Amino acid sequence: MYFPNRTRLYDVYEDILLDGHLSGVIAKRMDAVLNKEIWFETEGVKNRHMDALIHSLPFREVLRTIMETMLWGISGIEFLPGKVFDFEKIPRKHIKPELGMIAFEQAGTEGIPYAGLDNVWILGGKKDLGLLLKCAPYSLYKRGGISDWAQFIELFGQPVRIIKYDSFDEQTRSELKKILDESGSSLSLMIPRQADFEIKDGKQTNCDGNLQLSFIKAMNEELSITILGNTETTTSSYSTGYAQSKVHLEQQYEITRSDIIYTASMLNDSKFLSILQGYGYPVQNGKFVFAKDMGVEYLKTRMAVDKEVAQKVTVPENYWYDTYGIPCTK
């Protein structure tokens, strides 16, 4: 029998999220959605009764959990009964999507089936392991590269002190050793004068640590591409220019638009709307709507075309609301 267990995989995910660059690009992608204006429409008209919920901290955490689903592959929320909208996140290690249940123990196979629970919302696919699966190798390789760099600095970041003594003069050897011990922690060597000694410091190929630095930058670029789809909106390269940065920004806009569509679909899921209705919110015949994500240059071009078209044909009023993301307050 097949017993799926993501416990150790999620341990790795939690570990790599300590990576500063990775956590930064994740926050950048998530903030592009979390900071987007959102409202609730009932039969095409903005419903002001939902504004308090939308602007509340619990609702923002629901949005964050939805976005985190793309990273982890799965998320779970248990909504608490009562008059106030509140919830607890279900530990991902206990969710067994292949078995359709929440396990009592993170490594166990016995638990509670969640399909029939009205207040439990499980997001994600059964076999989806999330974007962090792709990020894990790069983050772990990068950690090893930083360790190698730190070792390189420790060995060659300070001058090496070499003292030679006559092999038969033990008194001189003892005195020199005492001097070295009391004069700092830099690398020091004591060798007999008759010995043949040579230190290989790697200066021919890596005199300043650029080998490790370039490796770390390469891993950061791979993490940026995996999460954001580009590198130029986070860091700059020697070959960067306005045109290249503009192309990368447009690529990131496309990912943001996709995230907005995904998040809106989750918010308008019948399960979540049913849960909100249970809290007394007026969600019948309504849906959550995000403000359209459009750049200034795109708006200028679209407006110029629309003005010409409007002079030749009749443009429906709702076209202007839909195209330019203007909420209808009628």
N, C-alpha and C positions, 0 to 999 in steps of 0.2 A: 504494500500500500504506500501511496505517496503522502509524506508528511511535510508540507512546506514550512520553513522556518527562516524568517528574515532577521532574526535577532542579531547575529554577528554582522550582517551587512549593515544594519542600521547603527551598530556600534561604530563601524568605519565612517558612516555618514556624519555622525555626531563629532567624530574626531577631526575630520577634514574641515568642518565648519569653523574650526579655530583658525584656519588660514585667513589672514587679514585681507588678501586680495580677493579670494573667493567670496568671503562674506560681503565685501564691498560691492562687487559686481552683482551679487544676488540682491542686495538692498537697492541698488540702482534700478534693476529691472522691476522689482516689486513696487518701489515708490512711484514709478511711472503709472501704475494702475491705482495704487492706494490714494494718490493725490489728485486723481482725475475726478471732475465733478460728476455726480450721479444723482438721479432723482427717480421717483416712481410715477408712472403714468397710468391713469385709469381711463380706458377707452380713448387714448390719445391725448388726454389732458393731464397736466401735472397735478399730482395729488399732494397737497401741502401737509396732509395729516401724517404722512410717512417721513417727513423731514427730520423729526426728532429722533426716530430710529436710525435713519441713515447717518446722522451726524454723531451718533453715540459711539463710545469706545467698544462695546461688545460687537456692534455691527462691523466696525473696522477690523476687529480681530477675526470675524468670519471671512472677510475679504482676504486677510493675510493667510488664513488657513487654506482657502481655495487656491491661492497662488502657491503655497507651499506644497500642494498636491503634485504640481508639475515637477518639483524637485525630488520629492520622496517617492512618488508613485501612488501614494494612498494617504488619506487623512480620515479622521473620524471625529464627530462632534455629538455629544449627548446634551440635548437641551433640557434644562431643569424645569419641572412643572411649577406653575405659579403665574401670577399676573405680570411679572416683570421679565422682559426678555433677558435670559441668562443661559449660560452653557458651560460645560467642561469638555476639554479636549481629551479624546481617548488615546492613550499611549499607542503609538503605531506598532510597537513590538507585540502587542496583544491582539492586533487585528489580523485575522486569517482570511484574506479575501477568497482564496481558493476553496476554503471550507465554508465561507459565508457565516463566520461566527467571530465573537470576541472571546479569546481564551482567558481562563482564570489565571494561568501562568504564561509568561512570555514565551517559554519554550514548550508549552503544553499543547495538546490537541483536543482538550475538553473545554467547553465554554457555553456561551449563550448565542444562539442564532439571532442575527440582527435584522433579517429580512422583514420580520413582522413587528419590529419595534417602531412605533410612530414617532418617538422623540429622539431616535438615533439616526444620524445621517452619515453614511460612509461614502467618501468621494474617491474616485480613481478606478483604474482598471485592475482586473485580477492578476495580470502578468506584467503590469507596468512597474518598473523599478526606478523610474525617475531620472532626471538629468544628473543627479549626484553620482549615479553609477559611472557616467562618462567623465566626471570631474575627479573621481577618486584617484585614478592612476597619476594624473598630472600633479595633484596636490601632494601625494606621497613621494613622487620622484623629486618634487621641489623641496620637500622637507629634507630628503637625503642630500640634495645639492647644497642647501644652506648649512647642513652639518659639515659637509666637506669643506665649504668655504670658511667656516669658523675654525676648522682644524688647520687649514692653510694659513689663516691669519695668526693663529697661535704659534705655528712653527716658524713662519717666515715674516711675520709682521714686525718683529724686533730683530736687531742684529744678534748674530750668534757669537758668543764669547768662547774662544778657544785658548786654552792654556797648555803649554807643553812643559814637561819636567823630565829630569833624568830618572830613568826607571829605578835606579838603585838608591835615590835620595828620598826616603820615605818622610823625613821631617819636612822637606820642602813641599812635598805632595800634601801633607796634612795641613800646612799653613795656607797653601793655595786654595784648598777645598773650603777652609773656613772663610777665606776672603770671598769666594764665589757665593757661598750660602748667605753671607751677610750683606751682599751688594745688590740684591734684587732678585726677581723671579724670571728674568730673561733666560732663554735657552743657553746653557753653558756646557762645555765639554772639557774634560781633562784627559789628555792622552800622553803616553811616554814620548819623549823626543825621538826615540828610535823607531817609532811606529809610523807606518805610511797611512795617512788619513785623507779622505776626500768626501765632502758633503755634496750631494746632488739636491739642489734646491728648486729645480724646475724652471729656472729663469729663462731658459732658451725658448720655452713655449708658453709659459704662464707666469710671467714675472710679477704681474699686478693683480692676479685673481680674476681676470676677465673671462677665463674659461667657465668658472662657476657662475659669474654674474650673467653671462650670456645664456647659460642653461636655465637659470632662474627666470630670466626674462622670457625665454621661450615657453616655459611652463605657464607663466602668467598670461601670455598671449593665448595659449590654448584654452585656459580657463575662461578668458574674456570671450573668445569665439564661441565656446560651448554655451555660455549663459546669455551673452548679448548679441552674438552673431557677428561681432566685429571687434577691433582692437582700438581704433582711432578715437572713439568717444570716451575711452578710459585713460589710455596712455598714448604718447606720441612716439613716432619712429623717425629715424634720420631721413627717410624718404617721404615723409608726410607732406601734404600740401592741402590747399583749400578744396580742390576738386576731390581728392581722395577722402578727406574728412567728410565732405558733403555726401558722398556715396555711402560711406559707413553710417552716417547719421540717418540716411533714408532707410538703410537696412534695419537699423534699430527701431525706427518708426513702424516698420512692417511687423516686427516682433511684438511691439507694444500693442498695435492694432489687434493682432492675433490673441494676445493675452486678454485684452478688453472683451473681445467676442467670447472667449472661453469663460471668463469670469461672469459676464452677463448671462450666459447660458446656464451656468451653475446657479446663479441667484434666481433665475426664472424657472428652475426645475420645480416640478409639481410637488416634490417632497418638501422643499424648503418653503414654498408658498403655503403649503398646508400647515407647516409648523408655525409660520407667522400668523396664519388665521387662527390657530389655537390660542395664540397670545392676544387675540382680539384686534389684530391689524386689518384694515380694509384692503385686502389684496384681490378681491374678486374682479375678474375682467381687467386685470392690470399687469404691469411688468416693470422691471427695473431697466433704466436706460442710462447709458454713459454719454457724456458730452463727446462729440466726435473729435478725434485726434488728427488735426490738420495743421500743416505748417503755414507760415505767413505767405511764402512764395506760392504754395499751392492755392491758397485762397485768392490771391491776386489774379492768378491765371484763370481760375474757375469763374471768378466774378466777371472778368472781362468777356469771357465766352457767354456767360449767362445773360449779360446785358444785351449782347448782339442778338441772341436767340429770342429774348423777351420782346424785342422790337418787331419780330417777324411772326411769332406765334404766341398764343395765350399760354402762359405758364401757370399751372395750378398753385394756389396759395401754399398748400402743404409741401410743395417741392422746396420752397425756400427754408421751411422749418427742418425738413429732413436732410437737405444737402448741407446746410451750414450749422446743423446741430443746435438750432435755437429751440428752446422749450416752448410749447404752445400753452398759453395760460387761459385760453377761452373756456 
